[in-house]
Amino acid sequence: MKREPNTSALWLRAMEPEDVDAIYEWENDPSVWNDSAAHQPFSRHELARFIEECRGADIYSCRQLRLMADVGREAVGCVDIFDFEPHHRRAGVGIIVAKRHRRKGLGLSMLTQLEDFARRHLCLHQLHCTIAADNEASLALFGKAGYRRCGTLSEWLLDNGRWSDALTFQKIIE
Protein backbone atom coordinates (compact mmCIF):
# COMPACT_ATOMS: atom_id res chain seq x y z
CA MET A 1 0.00 0.00 0.00
CA LYS A 2 1.42 3.37 -1.06
CA ARG A 3 1.78 5.81 1.81
CA GLU A 4 0.65 9.40 1.27
CA PRO A 5 3.00 12.15 2.43
CA ASN A 6 2.22 13.71 5.79
CA THR A 7 1.73 17.43 5.00
CA SER A 8 2.56 18.35 8.60
CA ALA A 9 6.06 16.93 7.95
CA LEU A 10 6.59 19.26 4.98
CA TRP A 11 9.28 21.87 5.45
CA LEU A 12 10.90 24.55 3.29
CA ARG A 13 14.64 24.84 2.86
CA ALA A 14 17.29 26.44 0.66
CA MET A 15 18.24 24.76 -2.60
CA GLU A 16 21.18 22.36 -2.53
CA PRO A 17 23.35 21.07 -5.41
CA GLU A 18 21.70 17.64 -5.16
CA ASP A 19 18.33 19.26 -6.06
CA VAL A 20 19.46 19.63 -9.67
CA ASP A 21 17.75 16.41 -10.84
CA ALA A 22 14.36 17.33 -9.35
CA ILE A 23 14.53 20.88 -10.70
CA TYR A 24 15.68 19.53 -14.07
CA GLU A 25 12.56 17.33 -14.22
CA TRP A 26 10.17 20.13 -13.20
CA GLU A 27 11.66 22.92 -15.34
CA ASN A 28 11.83 20.75 -18.47
CA ASP A 29 8.16 19.75 -18.38
CA PRO A 30 6.55 21.65 -21.30
CA SER A 31 3.11 21.32 -19.68
CA VAL A 32 4.09 23.94 -17.07
CA TRP A 33 5.85 26.39 -19.37
CA ASN A 34 2.75 28.46 -20.09
CA ASP A 35 2.35 28.97 -16.34
CA SER A 36 5.89 30.25 -15.86
CA ALA A 37 8.43 32.56 -17.43
CA ALA A 38 10.28 29.58 -18.91
CA HIS A 39 9.53 28.53 -22.48
CA GLN A 40 12.51 26.34 -23.22
CA PRO A 41 14.40 23.40 -21.77
CA PHE A 42 17.24 23.96 -19.32
CA SER A 43 20.42 21.89 -19.15
CA ARG A 44 21.62 20.33 -15.90
CA HIS A 45 24.67 22.58 -16.16
CA GLU A 46 22.52 25.74 -16.35
CA LEU A 47 20.42 24.61 -13.41
CA ALA A 48 23.47 23.64 -11.34
CA ARG A 49 24.92 27.10 -11.99
CA PHE A 50 21.57 28.69 -11.00
CA ILE A 51 21.49 26.71 -7.75
CA GLU A 52 25.06 27.73 -6.95
CA GLU A 53 24.28 31.40 -7.67
CA CYS A 54 21.24 31.24 -5.39
CA ARG A 55 23.12 29.70 -2.49
CA GLY A 56 23.82 32.46 -0.05
CA ALA A 57 22.33 35.09 -2.36
CA ASP A 58 20.79 38.08 -0.63
CA ILE A 59 17.09 38.51 -1.42
CA TYR A 60 17.53 42.27 -1.01
CA SER A 61 20.00 42.42 -3.88
CA CYS A 62 18.68 39.70 -6.21
CA ARG A 63 14.96 40.35 -5.43
CA GLN A 64 14.08 36.64 -5.51
CA LEU A 65 14.25 33.50 -3.40
CA ARG A 66 13.53 29.88 -4.28
CA LEU A 67 12.83 27.40 -1.51
CA MET A 68 12.57 23.65 -1.89
CA ALA A 69 9.76 21.77 -0.16
CA ASP A 70 10.67 18.44 1.41
CA VAL A 71 8.63 15.66 2.92
CA GLY A 72 11.06 13.46 4.76
CA ARG A 73 14.13 13.43 2.55
CA GLU A 74 12.27 13.85 -0.73
CA ALA A 75 11.91 17.14 -2.60
CA VAL A 76 8.22 17.39 -3.50
CA GLY A 77 8.17 20.88 -4.98
CA CYS A 78 9.45 24.40 -4.70
CA VAL A 79 8.05 27.82 -4.02
CA ASP A 80 9.44 31.14 -5.23
CA ILE A 81 9.38 34.70 -4.06
CA PHE A 82 10.09 37.05 -6.98
CA ASP A 83 9.71 40.76 -7.74
CA PHE A 84 10.55 41.30 -4.07
CA GLU A 85 9.81 44.93 -3.24
CA PRO A 86 10.97 45.65 0.33
CA HIS A 87 9.91 49.31 0.32
CA HIS A 88 6.30 48.46 -0.53
CA ARG A 89 6.59 45.18 1.43
CA ARG A 90 5.24 42.92 -1.31
CA ALA A 91 6.41 40.14 -3.60
CA GLY A 92 5.18 37.73 -6.23
CA VAL A 93 4.82 34.06 -5.42
CA GLY A 94 5.15 31.01 -7.65
CA ILE A 95 4.80 27.34 -6.84
CA ILE A 96 5.35 23.95 -8.42
CA VAL A 97 4.47 20.60 -6.91
CA ALA A 98 5.99 17.46 -8.43
CA LYS A 99 3.38 15.64 -10.55
CA ARG A 100 3.34 12.52 -8.38
CA HIS A 101 2.61 14.64 -5.27
CA ARG A 102 -0.22 16.81 -6.57
CA ARG A 103 -3.69 16.84 -5.02
CA LYS A 104 -2.41 15.80 -1.60
CA GLY A 105 -2.54 19.16 0.19
CA LEU A 106 1.18 19.83 -0.17
CA GLY A 107 0.73 23.01 -2.22
CA LEU A 108 -1.43 24.58 0.48
CA SER A 109 1.12 23.64 3.14
CA MET A 110 3.91 25.12 0.99
CA LEU A 111 2.02 28.41 0.55
CA THR A 112 1.16 28.60 4.25
CA GLN A 113 4.78 28.11 5.27
CA LEU A 114 5.99 30.61 2.67
CA GLU A 115 3.49 33.20 3.91
CA ASP A 116 4.68 32.69 7.48
CA PHE A 117 8.32 33.09 6.39
CA ALA A 118 7.50 36.19 4.32
CA ARG A 119 5.59 37.80 7.19
CA ARG A 120 8.03 36.94 10.00
CA HIS A 121 11.41 37.25 8.29
CA LEU A 122 10.86 39.59 5.34
CA CYS A 123 8.17 41.73 7.00
CA LEU A 124 6.02 41.53 3.88
CA HIS A 125 2.53 42.98 3.84
CA GLN A 126 1.24 41.10 0.81
CA LEU A 127 1.91 38.46 -1.80
CA HIS A 128 0.55 38.36 -5.34
CA CYS A 129 0.41 35.95 -8.25
CA THR A 130 -0.76 35.70 -11.85
CA ILE A 131 -2.48 32.50 -12.98
CA ALA A 132 -3.62 31.34 -16.40
CA ALA A 133 -7.43 31.53 -16.45
CA ASP A 134 -7.67 27.86 -17.44
CA ASN A 135 -5.29 26.57 -14.74
CA GLU A 136 -7.99 25.10 -12.52
CA ALA A 137 -5.59 23.46 -10.07
CA SER A 138 -3.71 26.70 -9.33
CA LEU A 139 -6.93 28.72 -9.16
CA ALA A 140 -8.31 26.26 -6.60
CA LEU A 141 -5.06 26.23 -4.59
CA PHE A 142 -4.71 29.99 -4.32
CA GLY A 143 -8.43 30.38 -3.62
CA LYS A 144 -8.19 27.82 -0.80
CA ALA A 145 -5.14 29.70 0.53
CA GLY A 146 -7.18 32.92 0.82
CA TYR A 147 -5.89 34.85 -2.18
CA ARG A 148 -8.50 37.15 -3.69
CA ARG A 149 -8.89 37.87 -7.36
CA CYS A 150 -8.04 41.48 -8.12
CA GLY A 151 -7.86 41.63 -11.91
CA THR A 152 -7.90 40.12 -15.36
CA LEU A 153 -5.13 40.49 -17.90
CA SER A 154 -6.88 40.00 -21.23
CA GLU A 155 -5.11 37.94 -23.90
CA TRP A 156 -2.02 37.89 -21.67
CA LEU A 157 -0.66 34.43 -22.48
CA LEU A 158 0.16 32.94 -25.87
CA ASP A 159 0.13 29.16 -26.14
CA ASN A 160 0.33 27.39 -29.51
CA GLY A 161 -0.93 30.45 -31.36
CA ARG A 162 -3.91 30.93 -29.02
CA TRP A 163 -4.26 33.88 -26.64
CA SER A 164 -5.73 33.37 -23.19
CA ASP A 165 -6.42 35.51 -20.16
CA ALA A 166 -4.49 35.53 -16.92
CA LEU A 167 -5.99 36.35 -13.55
CA THR A 168 -4.21 38.30 -10.84
CA PHE A 169 -4.58 37.52 -7.14
CA GLN A 170 -3.25 39.02 -3.93
CA LYS A 171 -3.27 38.21 -0.25
CA ILE A 172 -2.65 40.54 2.65
CA ILE A 173 -0.53 38.46 5.03
CA GLU A 174 0.18 40.70 8.02
DAHUSUL-V834376 format. One record per pair of residues at least 24 apart in sequence whose ideal C-beta (glycine too) atoms are under 10 Angstrom apart, sorted by the first residue. I is the first residue (numbers start at 0). J is the second residue. D is the distance in whole Angstrom. If there is no record, write none. Layout:
I:J:D
I:J:D
This chain:
3:70:10
3:100:9
3:103:6
3:104:9
3:105:10
4:69:10
4:70:4
4:71:8
4:73:8
4:75:7
4:100:6
4:103:6
4:104:9
4:105:6
4:108:9
5:70:7
5:71:9
5:103:10
5:104:10
5:105:10
5:108:10
6:70:8
6:75:10
6:103:7
6:104:5
6:105:6
6:106:10
6:107:8
6:108:4
6:109:9
6:111:9
7:70:10
7:104:10
7:108:8
8:69:9
8:70:6
8:71:7
8:108:9
9:68:6
9:69:7
9:70:5
9:71:9
9:75:7
9:76:9
9:100:10
9:103:10
9:104:9
9:105:6
9:106:10
9:107:10
9:108:5
9:109:7
9:111:9
9:112:7
10:66:10
10:67:9
10:68:7
10:69:6
10:70:8
10:71:10
10:108:9
10:109:10
10:112:7
11:66:4
11:67:7
11:68:6
11:69:8
11:76:10
11:77:9
11:78:7
11:108:9
11:109:7
11:112:5
11:113:7
11:115:9
11:116:7
12:66:6
12:67:5
12:68:8
12:69:6
12:74:9
12:77:10
13:50:9
13:53:8
13:54:7
13:55:9
13:56:10
13:64:9
13:65:8
13:66:7
13:67:7
14:46:10
14:49:8
14:50:5
14:51:9
14:53:6
14:54:7
14:64:10
14:65:6
14:66:8
14:67:6
14:74:9
14:77:8
15:50:7
15:54:8
15:67:8
15:74:9
16:47:7
16:50:6
16:51:7
16:54:8
17:50:9
17:74:9
18:46:9
18:47:9
18:50:6
18:65:10
18:67:6
18:69:10
18:74:6
18:77:8
19:43:6
19:44:9
19:45:10
19:46:5
19:47:5
19:48:10
19:49:9
19:50:6
19:51:10
20:46:9
20:74:9
21:46:10
21:67:8
21:73:9
21:74:4
21:75:9
21:76:9
21:77:8
21:97:7
22:46:5
22:47:9
22:49:8
22:50:7
22:65:9
22:67:8
22:74:8
22:77:7
22:95:9
23:47:9
24:74:10
24:97:8
24:98:9
25:74:9
25:76:8
25:77:7
25:95:5
25:96:9
25:97:7
25:98:9
26:77:10
26:95:9
28:95:9
28:97:10
28:98:8
30:98:9
31:95:6
31:98:9
31:134:10
32:158:9
33:131:6
33:133:9
33:134:8
33:156:6
33:157:8
33:158:5
33:159:9
33:163:8
33:165:10
34:93:9
34:94:10
34:95:9
34:129:9
34:130:7
34:131:6
34:133:10
34:134:6
34:136:10
34:137:7
34:156:9
34:158:10
34:165:9
35:79:9
35:93:7
35:95:8
36:81:9
36:93:9
38:157:10
38:158:10
58:83:6
58:85:8
58:90:9
58:120:9
58:121:7
59:83:8
59:85:6
59:121:9
62:90:8
62:91:10
63:90:8
63:91:9
63:93:10
64:90:9
64:113:9
64:116:9
64:117:9
64:121:9
65:93:9
66:109:8
66:112:8
66:113:7
66:116:8
67:109:10
68:94:9
68:95:9
68:96:8
68:97:9
68:100:9
68:105:7
68:106:9
68:108:8
68:109:5
68:112:8
68:113:9
70:100:8
70:103:9
70:105:7
70:108:9
73:97:9
73:99:10
73:100:9
74:100:10
75:99:9
75:100:4
75:101:9
75:103:9
75:105:6
75:106:10
75:108:10
75:109:8
76:100:7
76:101:9
76:105:6
76:106:7
76:108:10
76:109:6
77:109:8
78:106:9
78:109:5
78:110:7
78:112:8
78:113:5
78:114:10
78:116:9
79:113:9
80:113:7
80:116:9
80:117:7
80:121:8
80:123:8
80:126:8
81:128:10
82:127:8
83:117:9
83:121:7
83:123:8
84:123:9
84:124:10
84:125:10
85:121:7
85:122:8
85:123:8
87:123:9
87:124:8
87:125:9
88:117:9
88:118:10
88:121:8
88:122:6
88:123:5
88:124:4
88:125:7
88:172:10
88:173:8
89:117:9
89:123:6
89:124:6
89:125:5
89:126:7
89:127:7
89:169:8
89:171:10
89:172:10
90:117:7
90:121:7
90:123:6
90:124:10
90:125:8
90:126:6
90:127:8
90:128:10
91:126:7
91:127:6
91:128:6
91:129:8
91:169:10
92:117:8
92:123:10
92:126:5
92:127:7
92:128:5
92:141:9
92:144:10
92:146:9
92:168:9
92:169:10
92:170:9
93:128:7
93:129:9
93:130:10
93:137:10
94:128:8
94:137:8
94:140:7
94:141:9
94:144:10
95:137:10
96:136:9
96:140:9
101:136:7
101:140:10
102:136:8
102:139:10
102:140:10
104:140:10
104:143:9
105:140:10
106:136:8
106:137:8
106:139:9
106:140:5
106:141:9
106:143:9
106:144:8
107:139:10
107:140:6
107:141:9
107:143:6
107:144:6
108:144:10
109:140:9
109:144:10
110:140:7
110:141:8
110:143:9
110:144:5
110:145:9
110:146:9
110:170:9
111:144:7
111:145:10
113:144:10
113:172:9
114:144:8
114:145:9
114:170:7
114:172:5
114:173:10
115:172:8
117:172:6
117:173:9
118:172:5
118:173:6
119:172:10
119:173:10
122:173:8
123:171:10
123:172:6
123:173:7
124:171:7
124:172:7
124:173:5
125:169:6
125:170:6
125:171:5
125:172:6
125:173:8
126:168:9
126:169:7
126:170:5
126:171:9
126:172:6
127:167:7
127:168:7
127:169:4
127:170:8
128:165:10
128:166:9
128:167:7
128:168:5
128:169:8
128:170:9
129:155:8
129:156:9
129:165:5
129:166:7
129:167:5
129:168:8
130:164:10
130:165:7
130:166:5
130:167:8
130:168:7
131:155:8
131:156:6
131:158:8
131:163:6
131:164:8
131:165:6
131:166:8
132:156:8
132:163:6
132:164:4
132:165:6
132:166:5
133:158:9
133:163:6
133:164:9
133:165:10
133:166:10
134:163:10
134:165:9
134:166:9
137:166:9
137:168:9
138:166:7
138:168:9
141:166:9
141:168:5
141:169:10
141:170:8
142:168:8
144:168:9
144:170:7
145:170:6
145:171:9
145:172:9
146:170:4
146:171:10
147:171:9
